[in-house]
Amino acid sequence: MKRIIAALALALAATGVAAQEFPTKSITFVVPFAAGSATDTLARAVGQAISTETKQAVVIDNKPGASGMIAAQYVAKAPADGYTVLITTNTTHAANEHLYKKLSYDPVRDFAPLSGLGKGGQVMVVKNSLPVKTVQEFIAHAKKSPGRINFGSGSSSSRIAGELLQQMAGIELLHVPYKSNPLAVADMLGGTIDMMITDTTTGLPQVQAGKLRALGYSGARRSRLAPDLPTISEAGVKGYEMSYWFAAYAPAGTPPAVVRRLNALLVAATKAGPVTSFYDKTGVDAFTTTPEELATFQLAETKKWGEIIKKANIQPE
């Protein structure tokens, strides 16, 4: 018995030492959306901070498509050694299970929560040629042509924001899905898409450049990046609010000591220059958690998003 206890003690000690030495090679951050998206930008900033801290490279692997399912499935099946991390959003870990009849991954069973990374709101933008300058004018315009005004989305946050607007404003829009928000914005700049409610990283630069027109902000409070832009609720859809969040996950089965080490690296990264700069430029708020807190938060968010999707009468695909 003493030998067994001694062996267990040595094994636990070795695991602790290994975790402290982690990482000993490059880490891959898998991103469910295209380069240039808010998630991609945050992943690169976090990766830069962690690389500086650990002296190991952090590789960004963008796997857009299928509302994040391609990336999530990839990470779910990756070796559970801490070297493959999913930098994702509520799309893959709160909304998808309500939007699709069958997922290629389980948002809870297949992952080890690491930490939250940020929370943010979205900006409602329209193409410049659309003859509206306010949310109320957009609603009136849409009511004149039911089903003829379209909106694009490249994430569940973007889509549900548009769906919720329809429900609360009593309008009918045509949804056009994209692999990521930047792709939808590109088509909006080309005149194909009429409206989007998209992350500030993707939308505000186009507004500031005069290429798109902003009508409102989806958060409960105005964005510090655009204090003169009213919330959608202030602009006429009373009670409207739709925010999104970022978080990091490893494959299920990742050793607890490695999970704790990754959590510490991620939390420290949110206080480093590249990430605080991202927060400042995008209006996203810092949001860090323990692995246990992220698991609890995810369950609550999954319930909330399910209720919104059901209320919006969206049928799973």
C-alpha positions in Angstrom: 0.0 0.0 0.0 2.8 2.4 0.9 4.4 1.7 -2.5 1.1 2.5 -4.3 0.7 5.8 -2.3 4.3 6.7 -3.0 3.8 6.0 -6.7 0.6 8.1 -6.8 2.4 11.0 -5.1 5.2 10.9 -7.6 2.8 10.8 -10.5 0.9 13.8 -9.2 4.1 15.7 -8.6 5.2 14.9 -12.1 1.9 16.1 -13.5 2.3 19.3 -11.5 5.8 19.9 -12.8 4.7 19.1 -16.4 1.9 21.6 -16.1 4.2 24.3 -14.8 6.5 23.7 -17.8 3.6 23.8 -20.2 3.8 24.7 -23.0 6.9 23.1 -24.4 5.9 23.6 -28.0 3.5 25.8 -30.1 -0.2 26.0 -29.2 -2.8 26.2 -31.9 -5.8 28.5 -31.5 -8.7 27.3 -33.6 -11.1 30.1 -34.6 -14.6 29.3 -36.0 -14.7 32.5 -38.1 -12.7 34.1 -40.9 -9.7 36.2 -40.6 -10.7 39.8 -39.8 -13.7 38.8 -37.6 -13.8 40.0 -34.0 -13.1 36.5 -32.7 -10.1 36.2 -35.0 -8.7 39.6 -33.9 -9.1 38.7 -30.2 -7.5 35.3 -30.7 -4.5 36.9 -32.4 -4.1 39.4 -29.6 -4.4 36.7 -26.9 -2.0 34.5 -28.8 0.5 37.3 -29.1 0.4 37.9 -25.3 0.7 34.2 -24.5 3.6 33.8 -26.9 5.4 36.6 -25.3 4.9 35.1 -21.9 5.8 31.5 -22.7 8.3 32.1 -25.5 6.3 29.5 -27.6 4.5 30.3 -30.8 0.7 30.5 -30.9 -0.6 29.5 -34.3 -4.0 30.8 -35.5 -6.0 28.3 -37.5 -9.2 29.8 -39.0 -11.8 27.1 -39.8 -14.9 29.1 -40.7 -18.2 27.7 -41.9 -21.3 25.8 -40.7 -21.9 28.4 -37.9 -18.7 27.4 -36.2 -19.4 23.6 -36.2 -16.4 22.8 -38.4 -14.0 24.3 -35.9 -15.8 23.0 -32.8 -15.8 19.5 -34.1 -12.1 19.7 -35.0 -11.1 20.8 -31.5 -13.5 18.3 -29.9 -11.6 15.5 -31.6 -8.1 16.9 -31.1 -5.6 15.4 -28.6 -6.5 16.4 -25.0 -3.1 17.7 -24.2 -3.7 21.5 -24.1 -2.0 22.3 -27.4 -5.3 22.8 -29.3 -7.6 25.5 -28.0 -10.9 26.7 -29.4 -11.3 30.5 -29.2 -15.0 30.9 -29.8 -18.3 32.6 -28.9 -21.8 31.9 -27.8 -22.4 30.8 -31.4 -20.9 27.4 -30.9 -21.5 27.0 -27.1 -24.9 28.5 -26.5 -26.9 29.1 -29.6 -26.1 26.3 -32.1 -27.8 23.5 -30.2 -31.1 25.5 -30.6 -30.5 26.4 -34.3 -29.7 22.9 -35.6 -31.4 19.6 -35.2 -28.1 17.8 -35.0 -24.6 19.0 -34.0 -21.3 17.4 -34.9 -20.1 18.0 -31.4 -21.5 18.3 -27.8 -21.0 21.8 -26.4 -20.7 20.5 -22.9 -19.4 16.9 -23.0 -16.7 17.4 -25.7 -15.0 20.4 -24.0 -13.0 21.5 -21.0 -13.9 25.2 -20.2 -10.9 27.4 -19.8 -11.9 31.0 -19.3 -14.2 33.7 -20.6 -12.4 36.4 -22.7 -14.8 39.2 -23.4 -18.4 40.5 -23.8 -19.6 43.0 -26.4 -22.5 44.5 -28.3 -23.2 44.8 -32.0 -23.9 47.7 -34.4 -26.9 47.8 -36.8 -25.7 49.0 -40.2 -27.3 49.5 -43.6 -25.9 50.1 -47.0 -25.6 53.8 -47.9 -28.1 53.5 -50.8 -30.9 52.4 -48.5 -33.2 55.4 -48.0 -33.2 55.3 -44.1 -31.2 57.2 -41.5 -32.8 55.9 -38.2 -34.1 52.6 -36.8 -37.7 53.9 -37.0 -37.2 54.8 -40.7 -35.8 51.3 -41.4 -38.8 49.7 -39.7 -41.2 51.8 -41.7 -39.3 51.1 -44.9 -39.4 47.3 -44.2 -43.1 47.4 -43.4 -43.8 48.8 -46.9 -42.0 45.8 -48.5 -42.5 42.7 -46.4 -39.8 40.1 -47.1 -38.0 42.2 -49.7 -35.5 43.8 -47.5 -32.7 41.4 -46.5 -30.2 41.1 -43.7 -26.9 39.2 -43.7 -25.3 37.3 -40.8 -22.1 35.4 -40.4 -22.6 34.2 -36.8 -25.5 33.2 -34.5 -25.1 36.5 -32.6 -25.6 38.4 -35.8 -28.4 36.3 -37.0 -30.4 36.2 -33.7 -30.0 39.9 -33.4 -31.7 40.3 -36.8 -34.4 37.8 -36.0 -35.1 39.4 -32.6 -35.4 42.8 -34.4 -38.0 41.3 -36.7 -40.0 39.9 -33.9 -39.9 43.0 -31.7 -40.5 45.5 -34.5 -43.2 43.5 -36.3 -41.3 43.4 -39.7 -40.5 40.6 -42.1 -36.9 40.5 -43.5 -35.1 38.0 -45.7 -32.2 36.3 -44.0 -29.0 35.7 -46.0 -26.4 33.4 -44.2 -22.6 33.8 -44.5 -19.6 31.9 -43.2 -18.5 35.0 -41.3 -19.5 38.6 -40.7 -16.7 40.1 -42.8 -17.9 38.2 -45.9 -21.4 39.6 -45.3 -20.1 43.1 -44.9 -18.2 42.8 -48.1 -21.4 42.0 -49.9 -23.1 44.9 -48.2 -20.4 47.2 -49.5 -21.2 45.8 -52.9 -24.9 46.6 -52.5 -26.1 43.0 -52.2 -27.0 43.1 -48.5 -29.4 45.8 -47.1 -28.8 45.5 -43.4 -26.7 43.7 -40.8 -26.3 43.7 -37.0 -22.7 42.9 -36.6 -19.8 43.1 -34.2 -18.2 46.5 -33.8 -14.8 45.2 -35.1 -16.3 44.4 -38.4 -18.9 47.2 -38.7 -17.7 50.4 -37.1 -14.6 50.9 -39.3 -16.8 50.8 -42.4 -19.1 53.4 -40.7 -16.2 55.6 -39.8 -15.0 55.4 -43.4 -18.4 56.5 -44.6 -19.0 53.3 -46.5 -21.9 52.1 -44.3 -24.5 53.9 -42.2 -25.0 53.0 -38.5 -28.5 53.1 -37.1 -28.2 51.7 -33.6 -26.3 49.6 -31.0 -27.6 46.3 -29.8 -26.3 46.5 -26.2 -28.2 47.7 -23.1 -26.0 50.8 -23.0 -24.4 52.9 -25.8 -21.0 51.8 -27.0 -18.1 53.9 -25.6 -16.7 53.8 -29.2 -19.8 55.5 -30.6 -21.4 57.4 -27.7 -23.6 59.4 -30.1 -25.1 56.3 -31.6 -28.4 55.4 -29.8 -29.1 51.9 -28.6 -31.7 50.1 -30.7 -34.0 50.2 -27.7 -33.6 54.0 -27.5 -34.1 54.3 -31.2 -37.6 52.9 -31.1 -37.6 49.1 -30.3 -38.1 49.4 -26.6 -36.5 46.7 -24.6 -34.3 45.4 -27.4 -30.9 44.0 -26.3 -28.5 41.4 -27.8 -24.9 41.0 -26.7 -22.3 38.3 -27.4 -19.3 36.8 -25.6 -16.0 35.2 -26.2 -14.5 32.2 -24.4 -11.7 29.6 -24.7 -12.2 25.8 -24.5 -9.9 22.8 -24.7 -10.9 19.2 -25.6 -12.6 17.2 -22.9 -10.1 15.1 -21.0 -7.4 17.7 -20.9 -5.5 17.2 -17.6 -6.8 19.4 -14.8 -3.3 20.8 -14.2 -3.0 21.8 -17.8 -6.5 23.4 -17.7 -5.4 25.5 -14.7 -2.2 26.5 -16.5 -4.1 27.5 -19.6 -6.6 29.4 -17.5 -3.8 31.4 -15.8 -2.2 32.2 -19.2 -5.5 33.3 -20.7 -6.4 35.5 -17.7 -3.0 37.1 -17.7 -3.2 37.7 -21.5 -6.4 39.8 -21.1 -4.4 42.3 -19.0 -1.5 42.5 -21.6 -1.2 45.3 -24.1 -2.4 43.5 -27.3 -5.6 42.4 -25.6 -6.4 45.6 -23.7 -5.8 47.4 -27.1 -8.4 45.1 -28.6 -10.8 46.0 -25.9 -10.2 49.7 -26.3 -10.6 49.6 -30.1 -13.7 47.3 -30.2 -15.6 48.4 -27.1 -15.6 44.9 -25.9 -15.5 44.5 -22.1 -13.0 42.2 -20.4 -14.6 39.0 -19.1 -12.5 36.4 -17.4 -13.6 33.4 -15.3 -12.3 30.2 -13.7 -13.1 27.0 -15.7 -15.9 26.3 -13.2 -17.4 29.7 -13.6 -17.3 29.5 -17.4 -19.2 26.1 -17.2 -21.9 27.7 -15.1 -22.1 30.8 -17.2 -22.4 28.7 -20.4 -25.3 26.7 -19.0 -27.2 29.9 -18.1 -26.4 31.4 -21.5 -27.6 28.3 -23.4 -30.9 28.5 -21.6 -31.2 32.3 -22.4 -30.4 31.9 -26.1 -32.8 29.0 -26.4 -35.6 31.1 -25.0 -34.7 34.0 -27.5 -34.6 31.6 -30.4 -37.9 30.0 -29.5 -39.5 33.3 -29.1 -38.2 34.4 -32.5 -39.9 31.2 -33.9 -36.8 30.0 -35.5 -37.1 26.4 -36.6 -33.9 24.2 -36.2 -32.3 23.5 -39.5 
